[in-house]
Amino acid sequence: MEVRLLKKPSSSKAGNELTELELLKLVRSGNPSGARKLYERYVGYLTAVCSRYVVDRDVVKDILQEAFIKIFNGLDSFEYRGEGSIKAWATRIVVNDSLKSLKASSKLVFTDQFPDEPDEELPSLPNISASAIQEMIKALPDGYRTVFNLYVFEKKSHKEIASMLGIKEDSSASQFFRARAQLAKNVKAYIKEHEQ
């Protein structure tokens, strides 16, 4: 199946009106609109997922291109397990491909750039936009950001993260707590800056 993914998705809602099972059947039937609808439904979400791990937009595009090829090639053998299972499966592909890209580029370094500090809770975030928080997360060193995203967004345990990244479990926990401490500092600085 040949799929061109670089074209900007249309604003058509037709793909979102179908259930995942109907969409899967449409793709498997060979209907060309099925692949397009599946792509349009998930490209925005999967771009956001990939962007949590990889900062460079060109690399994000490359990862998504490869991920969608894997998704389309794997749909014939994909085992549907209910609404949301395609999205979850596609998310795992994008996360795994993002991690592989970071490892291959030697950007996934676990640093002690910030000193150990007392565990700080994030202050409340009433006046901070989601995009500002996302930018703060993107600004973290790659190792901190990766562990933080896997723990918070992918709901992985430190044991699972350690296995995925080839590090010790306590290193995963340390990276997470340092990421959280740095985010707490950044949030406080943001609040202070925008109070004036």
Buried (B, 14 or more C-beta within 10 A) or exposed (E): EEBEBEEEBEEEEEBEEBEBEEBBBBBEEEEEEBBBBBBBBBBEEBBEBBBBBBBEEEBBBBBBBBBBBBBBEEBEEBEEEEEEBBBEBBBEBBBBBBBEBBEEEEBBEBEEEBEEEEEBEEEEEEEBEEEBBEEBBEEBBBBBBBBBBBBBBBEBEBEBBBEBBEBEBEBBBBBBBBBBBBBBBBBEEBBEEEEE
